[in-house]
Amino acid sequence: MLNIRKGEEKLVSLLMAYSFFMGGATALFYTVVASSFLVSFDRLILPQVYIVGGVFIYMVGLGVTRLQKRMAFNKLAERMLLFLIVSISAFLVTYHLTGSKWVFFVLFIWNRVFVLVNGVTFWAVVVKLFNFQQSKRLSSLINTGEVFSSVIMYLAVPALVKIVPTDSLLVVAVVFLIICGVFLKKIHQNFVTPEAFKTETKNDTIDKQAAPQVDPTYYRNIFLLALLPVFALFYVEYIFFAESRLIFPDKESLATFLGFFFGISAILEFFIKTFLYNKLIAKFGVRFGILILPLSLVFSFSVSVIYGLGYDTAAIFFACVALSRFFMSAIRKAISEPAYQTLYQPIPARFRLNVQGRIEGRAKAMGGLIAGALLLVLVNVLDLHALPLSALFLGVALIWTLVSILSQRSYKKIVREKEFHFPVRKKKSDEGIRSHVASDKPFDTLVNQVFSNNETERVEAAYGLGGSSRFLSYKYLIPLLQDESPVVRKAAIYTAGELKRPELWPFLMEQMEIDRYFSVSFRALVKSGAPLLKYIEKSFLSNNENRDRQLHLLKIVEEIGNADAIRFLRRNIENPNRFVKEKVLDALRNLQYTCNSTERSYLLNELEEHLKTFAWLLAAQSDLSADYEPETPLMQNLEKEKQRIIFKAFTVLEIVFGNRFHAVTLLRGEQATDARDYLTEITDLLLPENVKTKVLPYLDSDSPEEMFRRYNDIFPQVKLPVDERLKDIVNKDYTRISRWTKAVAIKELKHFPAESVTPILVSNGVSRSKVISETAFYVLRIVNPARFRSVLEVMTKEKDVFHLQIMQPLERLATEEDLMVCKLRRLRATAGLARLLNGELQKILLNSEYFKAGEGDVLDLRKATGRTDISILVTYGKLLFSKAGIVSAGEIRSVNELKELGVAMIPNVLEETEFYIVEDYLLRDLRVLKEESQEVNESKPD
């Protein structure tokens, strides 16, 4: 009911307890000091108190700002609270010894010290320990402790003053402050961890550092929004006190009235904070919290001025003034102040506390100082009374409303324009691939070299033909584009790209289908630019059945990236092939395209489908969580599926609503907290209600359980037993989840009865996906050997070579660790490969030579390592090479480098070891190895 989430209970309880006793101390102190001051001094001295108090608080604020640079925020808070306790105790002792009424003059100024200390203690903890959304959600709630105690104290004053001397109540306030100190120490000890200090900047130039980090317009607006409420508080308070003094002339009756008045205000404040604030902010946002107070004052002062002009300052006039003072108490504390605190959140965390300290100490002090100076002139010099003062304030309230409107606009602007540091994607190029000097040989000589047996001459011919001015020189590149030598073929591909001849495009397309030559062929085709698009469009339409070819073509279109490329991509937004469609959306996102109104409805339907799949994955995790730990392969695969789906959903959001949603890519890095807060806020600000309600559960849920509960309300899911949920995963549309996740789920079916799982195993065994077929037949062999043999016989009769090559080795398979799905898991666990997608890991798995050896074995790898540009990738175990030492799990060693060291490729196996002989081009394409000068650093699309 209170919107407190798991793990927040203890901190919220301590903060509420601190808030309770601080509220009680503040209520007692304010009531006693205000009534004693008003009885002891004439109302005309109030403006002078405001001026002196403003100057004093401004100086204290400057001191606090300096101390913030030199002292940890928790130590500063504790010492400021101690200063407050000691100073009030000293003033009490002085009053009881001397009886001087001037002690209450000073104590009346000390009211503002209470506010400053509360800002440095209570709000500093909120800013440091709560993120943006926690601050919005909990700030008002934890402050209800202060409201609740204020209600008790204010309403108790009328009874207490009949029993205890009014002045002695200040002793109770001091006791409450001491209890606050105990709670504050507990909060700091239990929750202020070393991480809380990482964003603090402590040096003498912090102001200069902070200045460029905060937009000047935004800083000015939040400065004014801190100044104006304090100005209004003093101004309205003066009119209220002056009118109250006329009606209640003695100390006891005035204290009784003030106690009742502020008690009733506190009761209403309590209900607003507890039951209305979160709903109002959730519904209307921060702009509501900023605007409600000035609008309320415009209303109350409009009524008071209109009534006063007609009937003078009679009882109704005082009621309107009292209503304004109620707004300054209840509405300001319950809604405006918590909403105002969220305005600090868009400021970089490194400078947030410093900016807050400057504003709390300076803006609020200046508000009191300006109010005092203005009242001094208006009351003491011009001798104005309540009615003209009210009329003047009505104008101020209107200006305040305008400032609030401008401020909420600048708040939106700073949230929308918040900058993040995205990883810079290295611009891919093929500079350096041409290591040969341009040939000056005659054209006929180069033609003869095309058919030479010497590889170097053919390479020279490939480069030389690019510099030839002969129109038909491109024809002689065609045999070189099919040369057996990778070096020659890459040189020919490079030259074909430089020539940009349409006649060579079909040959380059063919080369792009070969993994080894994909990167250089891709770059060669991209060089042709816009003229290539028409050819791509024809090729795209004629390759409907070749998904991989279509994905390659889309990647080229994205790389060209001009207006024609975007039009081509837009025509394929509704492509029936989901893989193609998602690649189109990725490309449009990367080109920062924003959709039109026609495409919007279709894309929003796509967004909903993605979020439905996300809700289904949450349900799957929920159903399986009792039997599977989070670190098990199945749960890890489901988590990766969730990440993949949510990125697809946010890709759609970027295309529909702009690239601000690209911050989702930062949710697992150092900027995760700021990125999540930012995304939540722009979701709240920018998205229509029907979209917002479906995106926010992902962004502001505190746990997977809460996220599942919230999504289950939007997209209801069926709760299934473990075996049925595993089958549900296996049967899920393959375009929605990967075959690797399906394979992991299939592997888990071995724990269930044969009669339950055999049909689904057989149906998946005949899949054309090797990993699914292998896993299904492996489990079938375990749970139902007879059915496995009968299927094997059928495959033999039908001469199904693909499935026979999978099934026959399974009869000899000793352990499931030799399955592809298990090898994939170990590859992902290898350092340097963890970031790769399943499809990228599959390239290594299927295009590399696999080895597994036991402890003590001696391997002869000379034949396997006879070619160049290959590496050894060890997933587990240790290999000992003479002259090179041990190659351990997670290492990738170049065979060329080992040979240069004079290593004989006959390693000793020190413990059971699994490793791969991998082509270097593959590791470079996947960015596992650094790019070499002769290669193009371009990865093949998934």
HELIX and SHEET records of a PDB file:
HELIX    1   1 GLU A    9  SER A   40  1                                  32    
HELIX    2   2 ARG A   43  ILE A   45  5                                   3    
HELIX    3   3 LEU A   46  ARG A   70  1                                  25    
HELIX    4   4 PHE A   73  THR A   98  1                                  26    
HELIX    5   5 TRP A  102  ASN A  118  1                                  17    
HELIX    6   6 GLY A  119  TRP A  123  3                                   5    
HELIX    7   7 ALA A  124  LEU A  129  1                                   6    
HELIX    8   8 PHE A  132  ILE A  142  1                                  11    
HELIX    9   9 THR A  144  ILE A  163  1                                  20    
HELIX   10  10 THR A  166  SER A  168  5                                   3    
HELIX   11  11 LEU A  169  PHE A  191  1                                  23    
HELIX   12  12 PRO A  194  PHE A  197  5                                   4    
HELIX   13  13 ILE A  206  ALA A  210  1                                   5    
HELIX   14  14 ALA A  211  GLN A  213  5                                   3    
HELIX   15  15 PRO A  216  ILE A  247  1                                  32    
HELIX   16  16 LYS A  251  PHE A  271  1                                  21    
HELIX   17  17 ILE A  272  LEU A  276  3                                   5    
HELIX   18  18 TYR A  277  PHE A  284  1                                   8    
HELIX   19  19 VAL A  286  TYR A  311  1                                  26    
HELIX   20  20 ALA A  315  PHE A  326  1                                  12    
HELIX   21  21 PHE A  327  SER A  336  3                                  10    
HELIX   22  22 GLU A  337  GLN A  341  1                                   5    
HELIX   23  23 THR A  342  TYR A  344  5                                   3    
HELIX   24  24 ALA A  349  ARG A  358  1                                  10    
HELIX   25  25 ILE A  359  ALA A  363  3                                   5    
HELIX   26  26 LYS A  364  LEU A  375  1                                  12    
HELIX   27  27 LEU A  376  VAL A  381  3                                   6    
HELIX   28  28 ALA A  386  ARG A  416  1                                  31    
HELIX   29  29 PHE A  443  VAL A  450  1                                   8    
HELIX   30  30 GLU A  455  GLY A  466  1                                  12    
HELIX   31  31 PHE A  471  TYR A  476  5                                   6    
HELIX   32  32 LEU A  477  LEU A  480  1                                   4    
HELIX   33  33 PRO A  486  LEU A  499  1                                  14    
HELIX   34  34 PRO A  502  LEU A  504  5                                   3    
HELIX   35  35 TRP A  505  MET A  512  1                                   8    
HELIX   36  36 ASP A  515  TYR A  517  5                                   3    
HELIX   37  37 PHE A  518  VAL A  526  1                                   9    
HELIX   38  38 LEU A  532  SER A  542  1                                  11    
HELIX   39  39 ARG A  547  ILE A  560  1                                  14    
HELIX   40  40 ALA A  563  ARG A  571  1                                   9    
HELIX   41  41 ARG A  578  ASN A  590  1                                  13    
HELIX   42  42 SER A  597  LEU A  624  1                                  28    
HELIX   43  43 PRO A  633  PHE A  657  1                                  25    
HELIX   44  44 ASN A  659  LEU A  666  5                                   8    
HELIX   45  45 ALA A  672  LEU A  686  1                                  15    
HELIX   46  46 GLU A  689  ASP A  700  1                                  12    
HELIX   47  47 PRO A  704  ILE A  714  1                                  11    
HELIX   48  48 VAL A  722  ASN A  731  1                                  10    
HELIX   49  49 ARG A  739  GLU A  748  1                                  10    
HELIX   50  50 LEU A  749  HIS A  751  5                                   3    
HELIX   51  51 ALA A  754  GLY A  765  1                                  12    
HELIX   52  52 LYS A  770  VAL A  783  1                                  14    
HELIX   53  53 PRO A  785  LYS A  797  1                                  13    
HELIX   54  54 VAL A  801  LEU A  810  1                                  10    
HELIX   55  55 GLU A  816  ASP A  818  5                                   3    
HELIX   56  56 MET A  820  ARG A  828  1                                   9    
HELIX   57  57 ASN A  838  LEU A  846  1                                   9    
HELIX   58  58 VAL A  895  GLU A  900  1                                   6    
HELIX   59  59 ASP A  920  ASP A  925  1                                   6    
SHEET    1   A 4 GLU A 849  ALA A 853  0                                        
SHEET    2   A 4 ASN A 908  GLU A 919 -1                                        
SHEET    3   A 4 ILE A 870  PHE A 881 -1                                        
SHEET    4   A 4 GLY A 885  SER A 888 -1                                        
SHEET    1   B 4 GLU A 849  ALA A 853  0                                        
SHEET    2   B 4 ASN A 908  GLU A 919 -1                                        
SHEET    3   B 4 ILE A 870  PHE A 881 -1                                        
SHEET    4   B 4 ILE A 892  SER A 894 -1                                        
END                                                                             
